[in-house]
């Protein structure tokens, strides 16, 4: 494979195959290269270690979500996109998020979510908050929503994606407190 992107995808698929056989913490670069048909030199040409490969997978999988967030997609659409990405690769995400932690996954999403939340807050809440207060509120919502998404991926929260989106929306909009 001459194309760098194709090679990275093959290594990512090798990692996914290796995860079917072992836990993330037990997987070595040799396991990944064996499952991908690539050499160790090829792996190290593209990635420092398996954690950098996982970061690349996160970045690659979440690119459409981040692009949509930069435009003006609404937050429920973005959340649906995130849940769709996670659901398509749920075993991978659940294992990696449990074993490695979720710094790069959550950082990608929180940054995108924070921008969307700040835009929505500015449009819906007027100018009663200073810019600093608005950014803090946006960060609060982004962390809360992404935390729930991570719990959902791990299986700690058991709802269908559409139901989860509706429940989060109700809490954010205050509709939950207005129910009879």
N, CA, C and O of each residue as an XYZ file, in Angstrom:
720
protein
N       0.835     -1.184      0.000
C       0.000      0.000      0.000
C       0.880      1.247      0.000
O       1.573      1.540      0.974
N       0.836      1.955     -1.088
C       1.669      3.137     -1.207
C       1.052      4.336     -0.501
O       1.774      5.215     -0.031
N      -0.241      4.382     -0.423
C      -0.938      5.516      0.157
C      -0.868      5.474      1.684
O      -1.235      4.476      2.306
N      -0.395      6.565      2.275
C      -0.241      6.636      3.725
C      -1.569      6.441      4.460
O      -1.624      5.767      5.488
N      -2.635      7.036      3.926
C      -3.958      6.908      4.547
C      -4.427      5.455      4.531
O      -4.993      4.972      5.512
N      -4.194      4.764      3.425
C      -4.570      3.352      3.326
C      -3.777      2.512      4.328
O      -4.317      1.601      4.955
N      -2.514      2.826      4.468
C      -1.671      2.090      5.411
C      -2.157      2.301      6.840
O      -2.240      1.352      7.619
N      -2.475      3.535      7.178
C      -2.983      3.825      8.520
C      -4.303      3.094      8.762
O      -4.531      2.564      9.849
N      -5.161      3.067      7.759
C      -6.438      2.346      7.899
C      -6.196      0.848      8.087
O      -6.881      0.201      8.880
N      -5.233      0.303      7.365
C      -4.917     -1.123      7.514
C      -4.402     -1.408      8.924
O      -4.755     -2.427      9.518
N      -3.575     -0.520      9.460
C      -3.089     -0.697     10.827
C      -4.233     -0.569     11.833
O      -4.286     -1.308     12.816
N      -5.145      0.368     11.584
C      -6.309      0.520     12.467
C      -7.169     -0.734     12.423
O      -7.656     -1.190     13.458
N      -7.359     -1.293     11.239
C      -8.120     -2.541     11.130
C      -7.391     -3.683     11.826
O      -8.020     -4.558     12.421
N      -6.057     -3.671     11.750
C      -5.277     -4.662     12.483
C      -5.500     -4.551     13.981
O      -5.605     -5.564     14.673
N      -5.573     -3.331     14.482
C      -5.862     -3.120     15.905
C      -7.255     -3.645     16.239
O      -7.439     -4.313     17.257
N      -8.231     -3.349     15.390
C      -9.601     -3.834     15.638
C      -9.645     -5.365     15.669
O     -10.321     -5.953     16.513
N      -8.917     -6.010     14.739
C      -8.858     -7.476     14.734
C      -8.175     -8.001     15.988
O      -8.627     -8.982     16.578
N      -7.100     -7.361     16.393
C      -6.379     -7.789     17.600
C      -7.272     -7.668     18.834
O      -7.182     -8.485     19.751
N      -8.139     -6.642     18.856
C      -9.049     -6.452     19.989
C     -10.088     -7.561     20.096
O     -10.670     -7.759     21.162
N     -10.325     -8.272     19.030
C     -11.257     -9.409     19.086
C     -10.625    -10.603     19.789
O     -11.322    -11.507     20.250
N      -9.287    -10.596     19.866
C      -8.554    -11.711     20.465
C      -8.050    -11.413     21.869
O      -7.943    -12.316     22.699
N      -7.741    -10.147     22.139
C      -7.158     -9.765     23.428
C      -7.683     -8.414     23.888
O      -8.274     -7.654     23.120
N      -7.447     -8.141     25.169
C      -7.793     -6.831     25.709
C      -6.766     -5.815     25.230
O      -5.628     -6.164     24.915
N      -7.182     -4.557     25.180
C      -6.322     -3.492     24.677
C      -4.966     -3.468     25.388
O      -3.923     -3.365     24.742
N      -4.987     -3.563     26.695
C      -3.748     -3.484     27.462
C      -2.758     -4.592     27.153
O      -1.560     -4.441     27.397
N      -3.239     -5.691     26.626
C      -2.375     -6.835     26.309
C      -1.896     -6.836     24.862
O      -1.060     -7.658     24.488
N      -2.409     -5.939     24.059
C      -2.045     -5.912     22.645
C      -0.709     -5.208     22.454
O      -0.450     -4.155     23.035
N       0.126     -5.815     21.629
C       1.430     -5.241     21.305
C       1.420     -4.734     19.868
O       0.505     -5.026     19.098
N       2.440     -3.979     19.525
C       2.591     -3.526     18.141
C       2.716     -4.740     17.230
O       2.194     -4.731     16.116
N       3.400     -5.785     17.687
C       3.532     -7.015     16.890
C       2.157     -7.623     16.602
O       1.922     -8.110     15.496
N       1.252     -7.602     17.574
C      -0.108     -8.107     17.350
C      -0.809     -7.302     16.256
O      -1.465     -7.865     15.379
N      -0.662     -5.996     16.318
C      -1.311     -5.118     15.343
C      -0.742     -5.366     13.950
O      -1.490     -5.469     12.978
N       0.582     -5.460     13.859
C       1.185     -5.663     12.538
C       0.881     -7.059     12.003
O       0.690     -7.225     10.798
N       0.835     -8.050     12.861
C       0.457     -9.402     12.419
C      -0.960     -9.403     11.848
O      -1.210     -9.992     10.796
N      -1.883     -8.743     12.545
C      -3.281     -8.725     12.107
C      -3.501     -7.852     10.872
O      -4.469     -8.051     10.139
N      -2.620     -6.900     10.641
C      -2.782     -6.002      9.495
C      -1.960     -6.420      8.285
O      -2.185     -5.929      7.180
N      -1.005     -7.329      8.490
C      -0.136     -7.727      7.389
C       0.936     -6.696      7.081
O       1.547     -6.732      6.013
N       1.165     -5.785      8.002
C       2.182     -4.738      7.836
C       3.415     -5.085      8.673
O       3.353     -5.925      9.571
N       4.507     -4.441      8.370
C       5.730     -4.666      9.150
C       5.776     -3.705     10.341
O       5.080     -2.690     10.376
N       6.609     -4.055     11.301
C       6.795     -3.164     12.460
C       7.376     -1.824     12.001
O       7.001     -0.771     12.517
N       8.292     -1.867     11.027
C       8.872     -0.617     10.512
C       7.777      0.282      9.935
O       7.794      1.497     10.132
N       6.834     -0.321      9.227
C       5.726      0.450      8.666
C       4.906      1.077      9.786
O       4.534      2.248      9.720
N       4.630      0.277     10.819
C       3.871      0.812     11.950
C       4.591      2.035     12.527
O       3.987      3.095     12.693
N       5.882      1.881     12.831
C       6.622      2.960     13.485
C       6.902      4.143     12.550
O       7.209      5.237     13.022
N       6.801      3.943     11.260
C       6.916      5.058     10.323
C       5.707      5.983     10.486
O       5.827      7.202     10.356
N       4.549      5.397     10.769
C       3.306      6.165     10.859
C       2.904      6.553     12.278
O       2.287      7.598     12.485
N       3.253      5.714     13.262
C       2.804      5.951     14.637
C       3.939      5.677     15.620
O       4.759      4.784     15.408
N       3.972      6.459     16.695
C       4.944      6.261     17.772
C       4.657      4.987     18.556
O       5.560      4.224     18.903
N       3.349      4.780     18.827
C       2.929      3.642     19.645
C       1.450      3.367     19.380
O       0.822      4.056     18.576
N       0.899      2.368     20.051
C      -0.506      2.021     19.785
C      -1.453      3.124     20.256
O      -2.549      3.267     19.714
N      -1.050      3.896     21.247
C      -1.894      4.993     21.720
C      -2.043      6.067     20.637
O      -3.120      6.637     20.463
N      -0.961      6.333     19.918
C      -1.058      7.309     18.828
C      -1.958      6.772     17.708
O      -2.676      7.541     17.069
N      -1.921      5.469     17.471
C      -2.832      4.851     16.499
C      -4.278      5.032     16.952
O      -5.136      5.389     16.145
N      -4.555      4.792     18.219
C      -5.913      4.972     18.745
C      -6.342      6.434     18.598
O      -7.477      6.707     18.208
N      -5.451      7.366     18.904
C      -5.771      8.784     18.725
C      -6.121      9.083     17.266
O      -7.055      9.834     16.987
N      -5.363      8.490     16.339
C      -5.640      8.681     14.920
C      -7.027      8.139     14.561
O      -7.764      8.771     13.804
N      -7.379      6.979     15.099
C      -8.712      6.408     14.848
C      -9.784      7.356     15.360
O     -10.755      7.635     14.657
N      -9.614      7.858     16.593
C     -10.584      8.804     17.141
C     -10.726     10.011     16.210
O     -11.835     10.386     15.829
N      -9.595     10.611     15.851
C      -9.619     11.812     15.002
C     -10.291     11.524     13.663
O     -11.090     12.324     13.177
N      -9.966     10.386     13.076
C     -10.516     10.019     11.767
C     -12.014      9.753     11.856
O     -12.781     10.238     11.024
N     -12.433      8.990     12.851
C     -13.852      8.675     13.008
C     -14.685      9.919     13.301
O     -15.838     10.017     12.882
N     -14.093     10.863     14.023
C     -14.856     12.034     14.466
C     -14.751     13.234     13.526
O     -15.385     14.262     13.765
N     -13.953     13.113     12.455
C     -13.806     14.232     11.508
C     -15.135     14.768     10.995
O     -15.328     15.983     10.988
N     -16.070     13.902     10.559
C     -17.355     14.436     10.069
C     -18.123     15.209     11.141
O     -18.788     16.201     10.841
N     -18.029     14.758     12.376
C     -18.722     15.443     13.468
C     -18.099     16.823     13.695
O     -18.805     17.816     13.873
N     -16.779     16.865     13.686
C     -16.082     18.131     13.920
C     -16.365     19.108     12.775
O     -16.578     20.296     13.016
N     -16.367     18.616     11.535
C     -16.706     19.479     10.391
C     -18.118     20.026     10.516
O     -18.359     21.207     10.266
N     -19.058     19.156     10.908
C     -20.447     19.585     11.067
C     -20.568     20.617     12.179
O     -21.355     21.557     12.073
N     -19.792     20.446     13.240
C     -19.839     21.400     14.356
C     -19.308     22.762     13.936
O     -19.778     23.791     14.421
N     -18.331     22.770     13.035
C     -17.779     24.030     12.560
C     -18.787     24.778     11.694
O     -18.751     26.005     11.602
N     -19.686     24.027     11.061
C     -20.754     24.669     10.304
C     -21.855     24.963     11.307
O     -21.553     25.291     12.455
N     -23.075     24.864     10.935
C     -24.094     25.218     11.911
C     -25.058     24.072     12.192
O     -26.258     24.301     12.345
N     -24.562     22.864     12.262
C     -25.421     21.734     12.621
C     -25.915     21.927     14.047
O     -25.184     22.434     14.898
N     -27.152     21.525     14.308
C     -27.629     21.680     15.672
C     -27.081     20.551     16.553
O     -26.641     19.517     16.050
N     -27.114     20.758     17.837
C     -26.429     19.842     18.743
C     -27.057     18.460     18.767
O     -26.344     17.480     18.982
N     -28.376     18.335     18.552
C     -28.971     16.994     18.557
C     -28.513     16.201     17.336
O     -28.320     14.988     17.421
N     -28.338     16.879     16.198
C     -27.788     16.205     15.023
C     -26.363     15.750     15.284
O     -25.988     14.631     14.934
N     -25.567     16.621     15.903
C     -24.177     16.269     16.220
C     -24.112     15.093     17.189
O     -23.306     14.179     17.016
N     -24.960     15.124     18.201
C     -24.977     14.025     19.165
C     -25.373     12.729     18.467
O     -24.803     11.673     18.741
N     -26.342     12.809     17.571
C     -26.729     11.634     16.789
C     -25.570     11.101     15.967
O     -25.392      9.888     15.856
N     -24.773     12.006     15.384
C     -23.605     11.592     14.605
C     -22.570     10.899     15.487
O     -21.996      9.883     15.096
N     -22.336     11.448     16.674
C     -21.364     10.847     17.608
C     -21.827      9.454     18.017
O     -21.039      8.508     18.012
N     -23.097      9.327     18.370
C     -23.617      8.021     18.786
C     -23.570      7.024     17.632
O     -23.331      5.835     17.845
N     -23.797      7.501     16.424
C     -23.720      6.624     15.252
C     -22.297      6.103     15.056
O     -22.099      4.911     14.825
N     -21.312      6.989     15.147
C     -19.901      6.581     15.032
C     -19.568      5.560     16.109
O     -18.969      4.521     15.831
N     -19.959      5.863     17.337
C     -19.636      4.970     18.457
C     -20.356      3.632     18.332
O     -19.791      2.588     18.658
N     -21.597      3.660     17.862
C     -22.358      2.423     17.752
C     -21.797      1.503     16.667
O     -21.787      0.283     16.829
N     -21.333      2.086     15.565
C     -20.771      1.284     14.474
C     -19.505      0.545     14.907
O     -19.195     -0.522     14.378
N     -18.785      1.104     15.855
C     -17.529      0.517     16.327
C     -17.563      0.361     17.846
O     -16.565      0.602     18.526
N     -18.715     -0.043     18.367
C     -18.927     -0.044     19.815
C     -17.941     -0.917     20.579
O     -17.451     -0.512     21.633
N     -17.645     -2.100     20.070
C     -16.697     -2.979     20.764
C     -15.327     -2.316     20.868
O     -14.685     -2.347     21.918
N     -14.892     -1.717     19.763
C     -13.607     -1.024     19.746
C     -13.592      0.106     20.771
O     -12.706      0.174     21.623
N     -14.583      0.991     20.681
C     -14.625      2.146     21.582
C     -14.770      1.726     23.044
O     -14.104      2.284     23.916
N     -15.623      0.761     23.313
C     -15.824      0.322     24.696
C     -14.523     -0.216     25.280
O     -14.167      0.110     26.412
N     -13.820     -1.027     24.521
C     -12.564     -1.604     25.013
C     -11.488     -0.549     25.202
O     -10.824     -0.514     26.238
N     -11.315      0.300     24.218
C     -10.266      1.311     24.290
C     -10.571      2.356     25.358
O      -9.680      2.755     26.108
N     -11.825      2.801     25.431
C     -12.170      3.813     26.436
C     -12.040      3.260     27.842
O     -11.709      4.000     28.769
N     -12.293      1.976     28.016
C     -12.159      1.363     29.330
C     -10.694      1.155     29.690
O     -10.290      1.389     30.829
N      -9.905      0.716     28.720
C      -8.509      0.382     28.982
C      -7.588      1.587     28.997
O      -6.746      1.721     29.885
N      -7.744      2.452     28.028
C      -6.798      3.548     27.849
C      -7.246      4.836     28.509
O      -6.424      5.712     28.778
N      -8.490      4.961     28.763
C      -9.000      6.257     29.153
C      -9.560      6.915     27.913
O      -9.615      6.288     26.855
N      -9.961      8.121     28.016
C     -10.658      8.719     26.889
C     -10.217     10.136     26.609
O     -10.998     10.939     26.100
N      -8.994     10.451     26.931
C      -8.542     11.832     26.771
C      -8.699     12.346     25.350
O      -9.300     13.402     25.154
N      -8.181     11.640     24.350
C      -8.232     12.177     22.997
C      -9.654     12.141     22.433
O     -10.049     13.044     21.696
N     -10.423     11.106     22.773
C     -11.807     11.000     22.315
C     -12.622     12.164     22.867
O     -13.307     12.864     22.121
N     -12.543     12.364     24.173
C     -13.354     13.423     24.773
C     -12.863     14.804     24.386
O     -13.673     15.718     24.233
N     -11.561     14.982     24.224
C     -11.038     16.290     23.832
C     -11.589     16.714     22.479
O     -12.007     17.859     22.305
N     -11.589     15.781     21.507
C     -12.154     16.081     20.175
C     -13.592     16.535     20.299
O     -13.983     17.565     19.750
N     -14.371     15.757     21.026
C     -15.798     16.025     21.117
C     -16.111     17.239     21.972
O     -17.008     18.015     21.641
N     -15.390     17.412     23.056
C     -15.660     18.559     23.924
C     -15.367     19.859     23.196
O     -16.124     20.820     23.324
N     -14.276     19.906     22.431
C     -13.981     21.128     21.676
C     -15.090     21.439     20.681
O     -15.542     22.580     20.583
N     -15.528     20.418     19.942
C     -16.616     20.630     18.979
C     -17.906     20.996     19.708
O     -18.605     21.925     19.303
N     -18.225     20.275     20.776
C     -19.443     20.523     21.544
C     -19.466     21.887     22.190
O     -20.515     22.526     22.266
N     -18.317     22.338     22.656
C     -18.221     23.644     23.303
C     -18.549     24.767     22.324
O     -19.233     25.726     22.680
N     -18.058     24.644     21.085
C     -18.346     25.666     20.076
C     -19.828     25.690     19.726
O     -20.427     26.758     19.597
N     -20.413     24.514     19.576
C     -21.842     24.432     19.266
C     -22.660     24.995     20.424
O     -23.578     25.788     20.215
N     -22.325     24.581     21.652
C     -23.073     25.054     22.823
C     -22.955     26.565     22.968
O     -23.945     27.230     23.275
N     -21.769     27.120     22.757
C     -21.590     28.570     22.878
C     -22.436     29.304     21.845
O     -23.037     30.334     22.151
N     -22.484     28.779     20.628
C     -23.294     29.404     19.583
C     -24.776     29.374     19.951
O     -25.485     30.371     19.812
N     -25.235     28.202     20.427
C     -26.647     28.060     20.802
C     -26.980     28.954     21.994
O     -28.012     29.624     22.000
N     -26.112     28.964     22.998
C     -26.348     29.798     24.174
C     -26.403     31.281     23.804
O     -27.243     32.023     24.312
N     -25.515     31.698     22.931
C     -25.502     33.103     22.521
C     -26.787     33.471     21.793
O     -27.303     34.577     21.950
N     -27.299     32.538     20.995
C     -28.529     32.801     20.238
C     -29.769     32.775     21.127
O     -30.691     33.566     20.929
N     -29.798     31.860     22.116
C     -31.023     31.654     22.879
C     -31.071     32.387     24.205
O     -32.157     32.630     24.730
N     -29.951     32.737     24.747
C     -29.956     33.356     26.081
C     -29.653     34.840     26.057
O     -29.539     35.475     27.105
N     -29.525     35.380     24.884
C     -29.281     36.815     24.791
C     -27.905     37.181     25.321
O     -26.971     36.380     25.263
N     -27.790     38.377     25.829
C     -26.482     38.877     26.271
C     -26.408     39.034     27.778
O     -25.632     39.850     28.275
N     -27.200     38.267     28.513
C     -27.179     38.404     29.965
C     -25.894     37.850     30.577
O     -25.573     38.166     31.723
N     -25.157     37.029     29.831
C     -23.898     36.482     30.335
C     -22.730     37.187     29.659
O     -22.803     37.584     28.496
N     -21.652     37.330     30.424
C     -20.430     37.838     29.805
C     -19.878     36.735     28.917
O     -20.312     35.587     29.009
N     -18.924     37.074     28.057
C     -18.326     36.078     27.176
C     -17.674     34.960     27.997
O     -17.784     33.785     27.647
N     -17.001     35.327     29.077
C     -16.361     34.314     29.934
C     -17.398     33.385     30.553
O     -17.193     32.172     30.609
N     -18.511     33.949     31.018
C     -19.573     33.126     31.607
C     -20.201     32.212     30.556
O     -20.491     31.047     30.826
N     -20.406     32.750     29.370
C     -20.967     31.959     28.283
C     -20.035     30.789     27.940
O     -20.503     29.666     27.751
N     -18.733     31.038     27.860
C     -17.775     29.974     27.548
C     -17.757     28.903     28.648
O     -17.632     27.715     28.353
N     -17.879     29.316     29.890
C     -17.926     28.352     30.991
C     -19.190     27.503     30.915
O     -19.136     26.287     31.103
N     -20.319     28.134     30.641
C     -21.577     27.398     30.518
C     -21.507     26.414     29.347
O     -21.965     25.276     29.460
N     -20.939     26.851     28.236
C     -20.787     25.977     27.064
C     -19.885     24.794     27.399
O     -20.184     23.660     27.023
N     -18.798     25.045     28.093
C     -17.880     23.972     28.506
C     -18.594     22.995     29.439
O     -18.408     21.783     29.327
N     -19.409     23.515     30.357
C     -20.162     22.673     31.286
C     -21.065     21.703     30.520
O     -21.052     20.498     30.774
N     -21.852     22.243     29.579
C     -22.747     21.387     28.789
C     -21.968     20.367     27.958
O     -22.352     19.200     27.884
N     -20.890     20.803     27.341
C     -20.093     19.891     26.512
C     -19.546     18.741     27.347
O     -19.633     17.585     26.933
N     -18.984     19.040     28.518
C     -18.456     17.983     29.384
C     -19.566     17.037     29.846
O     -19.378     15.821     29.878
N     -20.699     17.589     30.195
C     -21.807     16.751     30.671
C     -22.281     15.800     29.577
O     -22.446     14.605     29.821
N     -22.497     16.315     28.396
C     -23.018     15.485     27.304
C     -21.989     14.440     26.894
O     -22.343     13.275     26.712
N     -20.733     14.825     26.745
C     -19.702     13.865     26.330
C     -19.483     12.821     27.416
O     -19.230     11.658     27.102
N     -19.573     13.205     28.675
C     -19.474     12.224     29.764
C     -20.557     11.163     29.665
O     -20.293      9.979     29.877
N     -21.777     11.583     29.344
C     -22.880     10.627     29.181
C     -22.631      9.740     27.953
O     -22.911      8.541     27.990
N     -22.115     10.316     26.882
C     -21.809      9.525     25.680
C     -20.778      8.445     26.010
O     -20.933      7.293     25.605
N     -19.748      8.807     26.730
C     -18.714      7.834     27.098
C     -19.313      6.735     27.970
O     -19.008      5.558     27.777
N     -20.154      7.106     28.920
C     -20.844      6.094     29.740
C     -21.713      5.192     28.864
O     -21.792      3.989     29.110
N     -22.363      5.754     27.853
C     -23.203      4.975     26.943
C     -22.355      3.977     26.149
O     -22.723      2.811     26.007
N     -21.217      4.449     25.637
C     -20.335      3.557     24.873
C     -19.868      2.386     25.738
O     -19.818      1.247     25.275
N     -19.532      2.667     26.969
C     -19.064      1.620     27.891
C     -20.174      0.671     28.322
O     -19.902     -0.404     28.858
N     -21.413      1.060     28.094
C     -22.541      0.231     28.497
C     -23.070      0.564     29.882
O     -23.900     -0.166     30.423
N     -22.593      1.661     30.457
C     -23.058      2.073     31.784
C     -24.414      2.767     31.732
O     -25.109      2.851     32.745
N     -24.789      3.260     30.562
C     -26.082      3.907     30.331
C     -26.743      3.134     29.198
O     -26.191      3.035     28.102
N     -27.922      2.587     29.463
C     -28.551      1.702     28.477
C     -29.829      2.306     27.909
O     -30.925      2.085     28.424
N     -29.662      3.066     26.843
C     -30.779      3.645     26.106
C     -30.468      3.512     24.624
O     -29.304      3.456     24.228
N     -31.513      3.462     23.810
C     -31.320      3.554     22.364
C     -30.839      4.967     22.062
O     -31.180      5.894     22.797
N     -30.057      5.161     21.002
C     -29.526      6.495     20.715
C     -30.592      7.593     20.656
O     -30.396      8.671     21.216
N     -31.707      7.333     19.991
C     -32.751      8.360     19.864
C     -33.323      8.727     21.232
O     -33.582      9.898     21.510
N     -33.516      7.718     22.082
C     -34.052      7.966     23.424
C     -33.052      8.757     24.261
O     -33.435      9.663     25.000
N     -31.767      8.413     24.143
C     -30.730      9.125     24.888
C     -30.690     10.591     24.465
O     -30.606     11.479     25.313
N     -30.749     10.845     23.170
C     -30.745     12.229     22.677
C     -31.937     12.990     23.241
O     -31.787     14.123     23.698
N     -33.118     12.381     23.216
C     -34.327     13.045     23.727
C     -34.215     13.339     25.220
O     -34.619     14.409     25.676
N     -33.669     12.397     25.978
C     -33.522     12.612     27.415
C     -32.514     13.720     27.729
O     -32.742     14.538     28.621
N     -31.411     13.742     27.001
C     -30.421     14.806     27.210
C     -31.022     16.150     26.812
O     -30.854     17.146     27.516
N     -31.716     16.174     25.690
C     -32.339     17.424     25.234
C     -33.329     17.951     26.275
O     -33.377     19.153     26.536
N     -34.116     17.052     26.866
C     -35.090     17.465     27.876
C     -34.399     18.095     29.078
O     -34.897     19.067     29.647
N     -33.271     17.554     29.459
C     -32.557     18.110     30.610
C     -31.921     19.452     30.283
O     -31.915     20.361     31.113
N     -31.388     19.574     29.080
C     -30.734     20.824     28.696
C     -31.749     21.944     28.500
O     -31.506     23.083     28.898
N     -32.876     21.624     27.892
C     -33.871     22.667     27.613
C     -34.772     22.955     28.809
O     -35.518     23.935     28.807
N     -34.703     22.109     29.822
C     -35.543     22.309     30.986
C     -36.910     21.682     30.842
O     -37.755     21.829     31.725
N     -37.143     20.983     29.742
C     -38.459     20.349     29.525
C     -38.750     19.317     30.606
O     -39.911     19.099     30.952
N     -37.728     18.688     31.137
C     -37.911     17.663     32.170
C     -38.560     18.276     33.413
O     -39.414     17.646     34.038
N     -38.164     19.496     33.774
C     -38.709     20.113     34.981
C     -40.142     20.607     34.782
O     -40.850     20.887     35.749
N     -40.565     20.712     33.508
C     -41.925     21.197     33.236
C     -42.918     20.065     33.022
O     -44.107     20.314     32.824
N     -42.446     18.825     33.060
C     -43.378     17.698     32.858
C     -44.340     17.605     34.031
O     -43.961     17.859     35.174
N     -45.628     17.227     33.736
C     -46.617     17.108     34.833
C     -46.298     15.985     35.768
O     -47.028     15.759     36.733
